[in-house]
Amino acid sequence: MDAWWDDVFAAYALNIDDLWRRTICTAPSFPAGDHIRRKHRQRETNVTNEAKATKRGAPKEKFNFFQDQRVRSVLYQLLTAGIIGWMVWYLASNTAHNLSARGMNTGFGFWNVSAGFDTDFKLIDYTPGIGTYGRIFAIGVLNTLLVSFLAIIVSTILGFFIGVMRLSSNWLVAKVALAYVEIFRNVPLLIQIIFWYMGVFSVLPVVRNSLDLSFGSGWMTLNNRGLYISTPLPGDLFWLTPAALVLAIIGAVLFRRHARKVQNETGRQINTLLPSLAAIILLPLAVFLATGTPLAWDMPKLSGFNFVGGTSLPPAFLALLISLSIYHAAHITEAVRAGILSVSKGQSEAALSIGLSPGRVMSMVVIPQAMPAIVPPLISNWMNVVKNSSLAIAIGYADIVSLFMQTALNQAGYAVEMVGMTMGFYMVVSLTISFFLNIYNKRVQLVER
Amino acid sequence: MAMIKAEKTPERSAPISESSVIGWLHKHLFSSAFNTLLTFVMLYIIYLTVSGVFSWGVLDATFVADNRRECYDNSLTGACWAGVIHWTNNIFYGRYPREEIWRINFGGLLLVLWMAPLWMSRVKGKVLVATTTVVFYPFLASYLFSGGDKGFFMQIMVAGAMTAFALNMANLLAGLFRSQGLNSFLIKALGQENASDKTQRNILLLLAGIVFGVAFFWQMGQTLQPIVWTKWGGLFLTLVISGVGIASALPGGIILALGRRSKLVIVRVLSIGFIEVFRSVPLITVLFMATTMFPLFMPEGFVLNKLVQVIIAVVLFNACYMAETVRAGLQAIPKGQYEGAHTIGLGYWRTMRLVIMPQALKYMIPNIVGSFIGLLKDTTLVSIIGLFDILGMLRSISKDTPWLGLHKEPLIFGAILFFIMCASMSKYSRHLEVKLSAGRTH
């Protein structure tokens, strides 16, 4: 009985298969057909031996080697892999030949060799002549990350602010925001960076006539050599103050949770903002005063021709930070605006009709729904901030490209390795960022369901 | 009892708060105390900015001077536009010989005329026009710009370009005055409407051949003075790099995007790897790679000039961004289109060429314009590796002895130039987007 069924089935399958091949499958690719055929093949292999024996009697199907879907796909792939492999081999062999012909160094031996040049801006200790190229790489990475991190924060805040301005009901405010976006988006970033560097920070007063940005206290001064900020010097019991701050923040969070719980259970609203703010400000302040103000300031002082002490930020850093922030804020503005507009008007109307104040409508109804639309472009903007910080090379800020890929490469000459390491750094950064973006996207999608 | 009014109530005009200027002002500027405050703050900010910029840039500015000292003598607080005006030719054409500048202008004019039919609804055969632009114009332009001896291949291409241009213009006229394609116009003019298709085709080919022959023999006697690429510069060089960049990035992007969506594993993995690598690094590193590593990649003795290196880098970089644009366009095509194409027995390439791409490309146009804007802005980076594009020229003004230290004015001039180009293009792309999405039914 079973054998009989299998027999019929095999014949059926064979016919269908043959039909496909003769009529439609002459086209090189046919996903639907391929799918069905594969299914039938599977069934074909399931038939018993007896059925296979009877199959011999059926007309033999014509098998055209180059018309077969799978053969073709394997061939195409082998061809592609072959061409790419050959290209890689060709380039690599040329490179190896050229490197040896020019007597250039290869390998990563430079990592522990000391570099002979100095940089004007570094976050870790480094002495020219002693510090290694490995250290130079680390300085470059840290400088890039520092300026990108700060620019990301500033541009995001500025972008959100102007994005809300752009949607203001006040016509003038909206148009001013529009003008900001259009002007800064349509001018190349490089021109903006050079303008801030050459046109603003290089024409500031000389050191003797520094501008005081802190109303005469000398806490923060600006001149054509950069921005000088005094550095806090923590005393003995200073660690208690940040500890108190952390404690106050934890307390505020717990209080907020409690308030939310009370509201959920009884509907009574507790004002959390004022008490939390008071705790966060007053508690650390009280601890700070009680421990006897254990904080001194290392003020930048004019000695000779330059300032000594404090922290100094070079003009190139400031120019890069400001132009990156302004340029990307204009892009983020558009992302924020598009995200808010993507929330349907009915949502905010409904929220208003149940008596929420406009501020609450924004913070509790519109923004939470707009976030899934805002975050992906926002993060891709952050990625662009990191990438665009490489334009620092035009004004000589010691980021990874100008320090490692240019200066170090010119000094040591490991072209392939150094370019590869620099590109590798950027790839790692963007892969990390897109990894977190993917996690966020998954979470948002789950919330939607 | 019902009350019915016999006459129609006269229409009342809109309340004054809705229709008048005062109503508008109240609604948009002074609707609340806070809004009123905001309005005045904004007005003050606008006043400060505009008056400051106006007095610096126009009222106190110096437009005619021979050097920076004279600018200062004229006014200390104003802009010194004289330097920029002095350098105008350099900013636009670089160090291209002055008496040959007509070649650049002529090349630009040709491109405008060549592409103009694409925007005219009465002209037929737009696909052919666009194809000839991509296939022939680059050769004609490159010969116009660089000059020198033509090899045999170049002679054919230049003659072909002239033929294509002449036919294009004739087609434009036929379209404008008769609203028909050049081919049907010619057939009608020769009275061959009733001839067979084959005869008609042969007649047209013969005519095109005659035009080609005339163009070929004419161009044999013409030789332009050779100009090395190092003399190219300014806005001209920026437009050449970004124009070649976008024109070559589009086919590259289409191939990469198809590869990324392919069912073949190896092809897909390679495409994804290539796209993601180039998208995750900054352009400047790619440019550096091009200038430091391309010489190593090439066989010994084979030297690429810097311009070609830069263009290759720009094309590779942009092809990867274009691939994502194309992919977005492909994803917007509903699945029914693929299935429909398969049902009538079209293979992969014919499905793509005849069904998917024509629809997808149409919806991609706004994004392609957007990529071109991005590319145009990014092209300023080539000044970092030592090409004298527009930014390189603007920066070298401050190194010219009479204008030593003149930084702000050239940069602002460049910013205004870029603003005009980019803002008008993005405005146009938004207009296109609205126009294209209006015709969309799904």
Chai-1 contact restraints between the chains, C-beta under 6 A:
chainA,res_idxA,chainB,res_idxB,connection_type,confidence,min_distance_angstrom,max_distance_angstrom,comment,restraint_id
A,I24,B,G345,contact,1.0,0.0,6.0,A-B,restraint_1
A,A27,B,G345,contact,1.0,0.0,6.0,A-B,restraint_2
A,A27,B,G347,contact,1.0,0.0,6.0,A-B,restraint_3
A,P28,B,G347,contact,1.0,0.0,6.0,A-B,restraint_4
A,P28,B,Y348,contact,1.0,0.0,6.0,A-B,restraint_5
A,S29,B,G347,contact,1.0,0.0,6.0,A-B,restraint_6
A,S29,B,Y348,contact,1.0,0.0,6.0,A-B,restraint_7
A,S73,B,L264,contact,1.0,0.0,6.0,A-B,restraint_8
A,Y76,B,L264,contact,1.0,0.0,6.0,A-B,restraint_9
A,Q77,B,L264,contact,1.0,0.0,6.0,A-B,restraint_10
A,Q77,B,I266,contact,1.0,0.0,6.0,A-B,restraint_11
A,T80,B,I266,contact,1.0,0.0,6.0,A-B,restraint_12
A,T80,B,V267,contact,1.0,0.0,6.0,A-B,restraint_13
A,A81,B,I266,contact,1.0,0.0,6.0,A-B,restraint_14
A,I84,B,L270,contact,1.0,0.0,6.0,A-B,restraint_15
A,L91,B,F297,contact,1.0,0.0,6.0,A-B,restraint_16
A,N94,B,F297,contact,1.0,0.0,6.0,A-B,restraint_17
A,N94,B,P299,contact,1.0,0.0,6.0,A-B,restraint_18
A,T95,B,L296,contact,1.0,0.0,6.0,A-B,restraint_19
A,T95,B,F297,contact,1.0,0.0,6.0,A-B,restraint_20
A,N98,B,L296,contact,1.0,0.0,6.0,A-B,restraint_21
A,N170,B,N35,contact,1.0,0.0,6.0,A-B,restraint_22
A,N170,B,L38,contact,1.0,0.0,6.0,A-B,restraint_23
A,W171,B,H28,contact,1.0,0.0,6.0,A-B,restraint_24
A,L172,B,T39,contact,1.0,0.0,6.0,A-B,restraint_25
A,L172,B,M42,contact,1.0,0.0,6.0,A-B,restraint_26
A,V173,B,L38,contact,1.0,0.0,6.0,A-B,restraint_27
A,V173,B,M42,contact,1.0,0.0,6.0,A-B,restraint_28
A,V176,B,M42,contact,1.0,0.0,6.0,A-B,restraint_29
A,E182,B,A423,contact,1.0,0.0,6.0,A-B,restraint_30
A,N186,B,F419,contact,1.0,0.0,6.0,A-B,restraint_31
A,N186,B,C422,contact,1.0,0.0,6.0,A-B,restraint_32
A,N186,B,A423,contact,1.0,0.0,6.0,A-B,restraint_33
A,V187,B,A415,contact,1.0,0.0,6.0,A-B,restraint_34
A,V187,B,F418,contact,1.0,0.0,6.0,A-B,restraint_35
A,V187,B,F419,contact,1.0,0.0,6.0,A-B,restraint_36
A,P188,B,K377,contact,1.0,0.0,6.0,A-B,restraint_37
A,P188,B,T380,contact,1.0,0.0,6.0,A-B,restraint_38
A,P188,B,F418,contact,1.0,0.0,6.0,A-B,restraint_39
A,L190,B,T380,contact,1.0,0.0,6.0,A-B,restraint_40
A,I191,B,L411,contact,1.0,0.0,6.0,A-B,restraint_41
A,I191,B,G414,contact,1.0,0.0,6.0,A-B,restraint_42
A,I191,B,A415,contact,1.0,0.0,6.0,A-B,restraint_43
A,F195,B,L411,contact,1.0,0.0,6.0,A-B,restraint_44
A,M198,B,H407,contact,1.0,0.0,6.0,A-B,restraint_45
A,G199,B,H407,contact,1.0,0.0,6.0,A-B,restraint_46
A,G199,B,K408,contact,1.0,0.0,6.0,A-B,restraint_47
A,K387,B,P282,contact,1.0,0.0,6.0,A-B,restraint_48
A,S390,B,P282,contact,1.0,0.0,6.0,A-B,restraint_49
A,S390,B,I284,contact,1.0,0.0,6.0,A-B,restraint_50
A,I393,B,I384,contact,1.0,0.0,6.0,A-B,restraint_51
A,A394,B,I384,contact,1.0,0.0,6.0,A-B,restraint_52
A,M405,B,F288,contact,1.0,0.0,6.0,A-B,restraint_53
A,A415,B,T292,contact,1.0,0.0,6.0,A-B,restraint_54
A,A415,B,M293,contact,1.0,0.0,6.0,A-B,restraint_55
A,V419,B,M289,contact,1.0,0.0,6.0,A-B,restraint_56
A,T422,B,T285,contact,1.0,0.0,6.0,A-B,restraint_57
A,M423,B,V281,contact,1.0,0.0,6.0,A-B,restraint_58
A,M423,B,T285,contact,1.0,0.0,6.0,A-B,restraint_59
A,Y426,B,S280,contact,1.0,0.0,6.0,A-B,restraint_60
A,Y426,B,V281,contact,1.0,0.0,6.0,A-B,restraint_61
A,M427,B,S280,contact,1.0,0.0,6.0,A-B,restraint_62
A,S430,B,S280,contact,1.0,0.0,6.0,A-B,restraint_63
